[in-house]
Amino acid sequence: MEELKLANHNTTLVDSVEESLISYFKEQGLRPGCSIPNEMELAASLGVGRAVLREALSRFKMTGMIVSRTKKGMVLGEPSLLGGMKRCINPLLMNESTLCDILEFRVALEIGISDNIFRNLTDADVAELKEIVEMSQVIGNNKYAPVSEHRFHTKLYEITGNKIITEFQDIIYPVLDFVKEKYRDFLEPIEKELERAGALVTHRDLLKYIENRDLKGYKKAIEEHFRLYSIYLERHKK
């Protein structure tokens, strides 16, 4: 195979090998299922030891970008876009700014998928949402046990038919639960303010708009449903 050039950046040797391999795959127009040169050929072309090369390849294998196949050797695979995020996400390792950004992203995403939900909504989906609401464990006004909260919103994501959105929801939920618990003393007074103003929107309220296929009403309601977090973000980011 042709000689490969290492990326000349202020990074580790393994990082340089990884970048060079990615460039090679792109330049060769390789697609999932295509075979790639063996370790000996790659190491010789890059001028690095096989230990360094294997470390770079192991990163690709962790994301599914490279797969070892019997009799075919190494082939390119379709990497999991969120696989790396799933392995490393840990709210205990995140600062407050990052936690706020993830919370804000989640709120914006769920409001943004409203059109997709109503476009794909079926009677079976409505029936399942209704069952989830009826069986939900309510622990306060607009407060649900974590499993009930998760089931309702996960179903909304599933209705979009977008697997990436659904996977993302599962990944970030531990972060959201962490934020709720960590900032409980800050959130509860806001929640009481909204309750006194009659501004709390529950899952049951959202379900009514879904049952009536009222997209316009739902969009307004879902924004109000997350009003607690929007206020928190407004105050916390000042």
Secondary structure per residue as TSV (DSSP state, phi and psi in degrees):
chain	resnum	aa	ss	phi	psi
A	1	M	-	360.0	163.3
A	2	E	-	-68.0	156.7
A	3	E	-	-73.7	133.7
A	4	L	-	-99.9	147.2
A	5	K	-	-103.5	136.0
A	6	L	-	-76.9	142.5
A	7	A	-	-65.1	134.1
A	8	N	-	-98.0	77.6
A	9	H	S	-126.7	166.5
A	10	N	S	-81.0	64.3
A	11	T	S	-130.8	176.7
A	12	T	-	-72.9	164.7
A	13	L	H	-62.2	-38.7
A	14	V	H	-63.7	-40.8
A	15	D	H	-61.0	-41.9
A	16	S	H	-64.3	-40.6
A	17	V	H	-63.4	-43.5
A	18	E	H	-59.7	-46.7
A	19	E	H	-63.8	-40.1
A	20	S	H	-65.4	-39.5
A	21	L	H	-66.2	-40.3
A	22	I	H	-61.8	-42.9
A	23	S	H	-62.6	-40.1
A	24	Y	H	-63.0	-45.8
A	25	F	H	-59.3	-41.1
A	26	K	H	-68.2	-46.8
A	27	E	H	-62.8	-34.3
A	28	Q	T	-82.6	-4.8
A	29	G	T	64.6	32.3
A	30	L	-	-74.2	143.0
A	31	R	-	-123.2	166.0
A	32	P	T	-53.1	132.0
A	33	G	T	102.0	-16.4
A	34	C	-	-76.9	139.5
A	35	S	B	-75.2	149.8
A	36	I	-	-122.5	158.8
A	37	P	-	-56.3	155.5
A	38	N	-	-75.1	173.6
A	39	E	H	-59.2	-41.6
A	40	M	H	-63.2	-43.4
A	41	E	H	-66.5	-43.7
A	42	L	H	-64.9	-44.3
A	43	A	H	-63.0	-42.4
A	44	A	H	-65.8	-41.1
A	45	S	H	-66.4	-35.9
A	46	L	H	-85.6	-17.3
A	47	G	T	73.3	35.1
A	48	V	-	-127.3	163.2
A	49	G	-	-72.3	158.0
A	50	R	H	-67.6	-26.9
A	51	A	H	-63.8	-42.6
A	52	V	H	-65.6	-45.0
A	53	L	H	-60.9	-43.5
A	54	R	H	-62.6	-35.4
A	55	E	H	-63.5	-42.3
A	56	A	H	-65.8	-43.4
A	57	L	H	-65.1	-34.3
A	58	S	H	-63.7	-32.9
A	59	R	H	-64.4	-42.7
A	60	F	H	-64.0	-39.4
A	61	K	H	-66.7	-33.1
A	62	M	H	-64.9	-31.5
A	63	T	H	-93.3	-5.7
A	64	G	T	86.6	6.5
A	65	M	S	-72.7	-28.5
A	66	I	E	-125.8	135.0
A	67	V	E	-129.1	137.1
A	68	S	E	-90.5	125.4
A	69	R	E	-119.0	137.5
A	70	T	T	-58.6	130.0
A	71	K	T	71.7	-15.3
A	72	K	T	-104.2	-13.7
A	73	G	E	75.6	-142.5
A	74	M	E	-89.1	135.3
A	75	V	E	-131.7	156.6
A	76	L	E	-74.4	141.6
A	77	G	-	-120.1	177.6
A	78	E	-	-93.0	111.4
A	79	P	-	-68.3	150.5
A	80	S	-	-78.0	116.4
A	81	L	T	-62.2	-32.5
A	82	L	T	-107.5	4.2
A	83	G	H	-58.7	-46.0
A	84	G	H	-63.5	-40.0
A	85	M	H	-63.8	-40.1
A	86	K	H	-62.7	-36.7
A	87	R	H	-76.2	-31.1
A	88	C	H	-104.5	-11.7
A	89	I	-	-70.2	125.3
A	90	N	-	-152.2	110.5
A	91	P	G	-58.7	-25.4
A	92	L	G	-69.2	-18.8
A	93	L	G	-100.1	6.0
A	94	M	-	-107.2	141.5
A	95	N	-	-80.9	172.7
A	96	E	H	-62.4	-35.5
A	97	S	H	-63.6	-42.6
A	98	T	H	-66.3	-42.0
A	99	L	H	-60.3	-41.9
A	100	C	H	-65.3	-40.6
A	101	D	H	-62.9	-41.2
A	102	I	H	-67.1	-42.0
A	103	L	H	-62.0	-44.0
A	104	E	H	-64.6	-40.1
A	105	F	H	-63.7	-42.2
A	106	R	H	-63.5	-44.8
A	107	V	H	-61.3	-47.5
A	108	A	H	-62.2	-40.0
A	109	L	H	-64.8	-45.6
A	110	E	H	-68.7	-34.7
A	111	I	H	-68.0	-38.5
A	112	G	H	-69.2	-21.9
A	113	I	T	-89.6	6.5
A	114	S	H	-54.9	-46.7
A	115	D	H	-61.0	-41.4
A	116	N	H	-63.3	-39.3
A	117	I	H	-61.0	-49.6
A	118	F	H	-72.2	-26.7
A	119	R	H	-69.2	-34.3
A	120	N	H	-102.2	-4.7
A	121	L	-	-59.9	133.8
A	122	T	-	-121.8	167.2
A	123	D	H	-61.6	-35.7
A	124	A	H	-64.6	-38.2
A	125	D	H	-63.5	-43.8
A	126	V	H	-61.4	-42.8
A	127	A	H	-62.9	-40.3
A	128	E	H	-68.4	-41.3
A	129	L	H	-62.2	-40.3
A	130	K	H	-62.4	-41.9
A	131	E	H	-63.9	-40.9
A	132	I	H	-61.7	-44.4
A	133	V	H	-64.8	-44.0
A	134	E	H	-64.2	-32.8
A	135	M	H	-96.3	0.5
A	136	S	-	-66.6	143.6
A	137	Q	-	-91.7	105.7
A	138	V	E	-88.1	128.5
A	139	I	E	-117.7	12.5
A	140	G	E	169.7	176.3
A	141	N	T	-69.9	111.7
A	142	N	T	65.9	22.8
A	143	K	E	-122.0	131.0
A	144	Y	E	-126.5	156.0
A	145	A	-	-60.2	146.2
A	146	P	H	-49.9	-42.0
A	147	V	H	-65.4	-36.7
A	148	S	H	-70.5	-41.9
A	149	E	H	-60.4	-44.9
A	150	H	H	-66.4	-43.8
A	151	R	H	-61.4	-43.7
A	152	F	H	-63.7	-51.2
A	153	H	H	-73.3	-32.7
A	154	T	H	-61.9	-39.5
A	155	K	H	-63.0	-39.5
A	156	L	H	-60.9	-42.7
A	157	Y	H	-64.8	-41.3
A	158	E	H	-62.4	-35.7
A	159	I	H	-62.3	-28.0
A	160	T	T	-63.4	-24.5
A	161	G	T	78.6	5.4
A	162	N	-	-98.3	110.2
A	163	K	H	-66.3	-33.5
A	164	I	H	-65.6	-42.8
A	165	I	H	-62.9	-43.5
A	166	T	H	-64.1	-42.2
A	167	E	H	-65.9	-40.0
A	168	F	H	-61.5	-41.4
A	169	Q	H	-56.4	-45.3
A	170	D	H	-65.5	-34.7
A	171	I	H	-71.0	-42.6
A	172	I	H	-86.9	-11.0
A	173	Y	H	-59.4	-39.5
A	174	P	H	-58.8	-33.1
A	175	V	H	-66.5	-42.4
A	176	L	H	-65.1	-41.7
A	177	D	H	-62.1	-38.1
A	178	F	H	-64.3	-43.6
A	179	V	H	-62.4	-45.3
A	180	K	H	-58.1	-42.0
A	181	E	H	-74.3	-45.0
A	182	K	H	-63.4	-38.8
A	183	Y	T	-108.0	29.3
A	184	R	H	-56.5	-43.6
A	185	D	H	-64.0	-27.5
A	186	F	H	-83.0	-36.4
A	187	L	H	-78.0	-37.5
A	188	E	H	-60.9	-42.3
A	189	P	H	-61.6	-37.4
A	190	I	H	-64.6	-43.2
A	191	E	H	-60.9	-39.0
A	192	K	H	-66.8	-36.6
A	193	E	H	-61.0	-46.0
A	194	L	H	-65.9	-37.4
A	195	E	H	-65.1	-42.7
A	196	R	H	-64.5	-31.9
A	197	A	T	-85.6	-1.2
A	198	G	T	65.1	31.8
A	199	A	-	-105.9	10.4
A	200	L	-	-83.3	131.4
A	201	V	-	-112.9	119.5
A	202	T	-	-93.7	174.6
A	203	H	H	-61.4	-37.2
A	204	R	H	-64.1	-37.3
A	205	D	H	-65.6	-43.8
A	206	L	H	-61.9	-39.5
A	207	L	H	-61.1	-36.3
A	208	K	H	-60.8	-42.8
A	209	Y	H	-67.0	-37.2
A	210	I	H	-66.5	-44.8
A	211	E	H	-60.7	-37.4
A	212	N	T	-85.3	1.6
A	213	R	T	54.1	38.1
A	214	D	-	-97.1	87.4
A	215	L	H	-64.4	-44.6
A	216	K	H	-60.9	-45.3
A	217	G	H	-66.4	-37.3
A	218	Y	H	-64.7	-42.6
A	219	K	H	-58.6	-42.8
A	220	K	H	-68.1	-40.1
A	221	A	H	-68.0	-39.6
A	222	I	H	-68.5	-32.8
A	223	E	H	-64.1	-42.6
A	224	E	H	-69.6	-31.8
A	225	H	H	-60.5	-34.3
A	226	F	T	-98.8	11.7
A	227	R	H	-57.7	-35.3
A	228	L	H	-55.4	-46.7
A	229	Y	H	-75.9	-32.1
A	230	S	H	-63.9	-42.4
A	231	I	H	-65.3	-43.0
A	232	Y	H	-58.3	-45.5
A	233	L	H	-65.8	-39.6
A	234	E	H	-61.0	-43.2
A	235	R	H	-77.7	-35.5
A	236	H	H	-77.4	-26.3
A	237	K	T	-88.9	-1.8
A	238	K	-	-71.7	360.0
